[in-house]
Every structure is written in structure tokens, then in C-alpha cells.
Amino acid sequence: MLPISLEGLLFVSIALVFGFFNGLHDSSNVVATVISTRALSPRRALWMAAIANGIGPLVFGVAVAHTIGDEVVAAEAVTLPVVYASLLAAIGWNVITLLFGIPSSTSHALIGGIMGAVWAAYGFGALELAGLEKVLAALFFSPLIGMVAGYLIVKVLLFLARPATPHINVWFKRGQILTAATLALSHGSNDGQKTIGIIALGLVATGDLKTFSIPDWVIGASALAMGLGTFFGGWSLIRTLGAKFYRVRPIHGFSVQMASSGVILGAALLGGPVSTTHVVSSAIVGAGSAERLQKVRWGVFNNIVISWILTIPAAGTLGALLYTLIHRFV
């Protein structure tokens, strides 16, 4: 006998597709700089990131999953049409941005999808404002912190490395292997929990869970899905983050990974779902600006910022439309 109903099994399967695309979409955040500086070959970088991403959700708790699944949507709005519409909206936006090589936010897409589906079904009154404010604050402030951290770390390293020879780049490359692994762990710990949270929410809607809780098998399955997605890599996004902002050197890669992993892991432990894409992109810009402002191709960054702004309303609209279709025809 299955441990969950067929209805629950179908939802879990679709949610794991979301987890796979999350890993595929966000692999660029972890490996772009370590590949562009040639600290690791592309395949080795993706192997390392896939393993660390898969371990992350198993190690650092499930605070973010509880925020996503238990603090944003009122209990009466947790219905199958709502959770399906939320999930499919996030998957759809991920696929669209992946095809066009736009490093948008999986976190924003999921939150937008949830907001749109809940609004279409029950109105904004069914959204828990305290939880929503917590989520939006984490999504808004984390890129700013990442940019400042990337800027300051490069400034400090440039000051400390003044008497060094170019051979110091060898040490930065070696250090990048450690910081890239740490970034992958932190990414898995934060983004992996979004899949965990939406699965648990769906199991409440199917009746397989009486109250919101997180079974161990959900954590393991979500970690595996994210790890597999990371291994296959979103190459168009890797090129965007690794080369289009500016020529990333080992000092930048080391600083970006150190800054990003600190912000993302800290948010995971506090239960704040953040956008790894936003944090890493902002840290890259901060690191380049620390050397000189003209180093950064600001037009590329502006295009990414526009995609960030559009993601929640676009995914929200998609979530509302999908809810309407599911409710009417299914």
C-alpha cells in the first residue's frame, strides 16, 4: 500500500519537477564564477554543486519550508486547485526564463504563483500578512546585503593583497573550490526547502497530512530532485552570470561566493526564503564595483533587475489564470 494517496503521489511528482527545474535554473548561481575563473572544469563544478546542493536540505533544518508552507496561506485556502496553480505557475515561469537565459528568481516565481492563485480563489484576505511580510522582506533586503558584502570583501582583499605577486591568484582559485562548495550547500539549504514546503502544503490539501508537517522522505526526495537538476546545469544562465557582467577574476569569484553563501545560509537558518539568483547577481556587481564602477556592464544588470521586478506579478498573473482554468475545467 502506498504511504500516500494517488492524488498525493501525482502532486509530489509535479512538485519534484519544480525542484528539478529549481536546481537546473539555479545551478548557474553556484558554478558560474568558479567556471569562468577556471578554478574548476564545468563538469567537475556541476558534480560538486549537485552533491552539495543535495546535501544542503538534509543538514540545515526546514525553517524556510515552514515559512513557505505554513506562514503564507490561511488554512482554509489550502486546496488542491490553489496549490496546483501555484506550483505550475512557478514551473512555467522557470521554463520561460530558462529558455531566454534570464537569471530570474525561482523564489519570486513560487511566491508570485501562490499569491496569484490564492487571490483568484479567496481574495488577498486569505494571505497571512505576517508571513508574507517576512518573505518579501527577505527577498528584498538579501540582494542589497549581498551587494554590500561583495563590495566590502573585495575592498578588504585588495588592501591585504597589495604586496602580493600575481601568484596569489592561484590561492584565490583554490579557495574558490571551498567557497563554491559552501555556496552550493547554502543554496540547497534555502532553495531546496521551497520544494519541501510546497510538497507538505500539497499533502495537506490532498488529506495525506492532517496538519502541516514535513516527513523525512519529502526532504530526501526534494534534495535528490534539486541535485539532479543542478547536475544538468542551465548553461545559458551560467554564461550570463559568469561573463556578461564583466571579466570575473579569481578574487571576484572568491569574494562573490563568500558573500553569497553567508547571506543565503544565514537566511535559511532564520527561515527567510531568499533568491539565490538575486543574491549572487548583486554580489557579482558589488565585487566588480569595488575595483571600479566602470568595470560592470550596467545594462546587463538593469535587464536582470527588470526581470526581478516582473517575476512576482507575472507569476502571480499566471497563477491566477491557472487557478481559474483548473477550477473551471478540472
Secondary structure, 3 states (H helix, E strand, C coil): CCCCCHHHHHHHHHHHHHHHHHHHHHHHHHHHHHHHCCCCCHHHHHHHHHHHHHHHHHHCCCHHHHHHHHCCECHHHCCHHHHHHHHHHHHHHHHHHHHCCCCCCHHHHHHHHHHHHHHHHHCHHHECHHHHHHHHHHHHHHHHHHHHHHHHHHHHHHHHCCCCCCCHHHHHHHHHHHHHHHHHHHHHHHHHHHHHHHHHHHHHHHCCCCCCCCCHHHHHHHHHHHHHHHHHCCHHHHHHHHHHCCCCCHHHHHHHHHHHHHHHHHHHHHCCCCCHHHHHHHHHHHHHHHHCHHHCCHHHHHHHHHHHHHHHHHHHHHHHHHHHHHHHHC
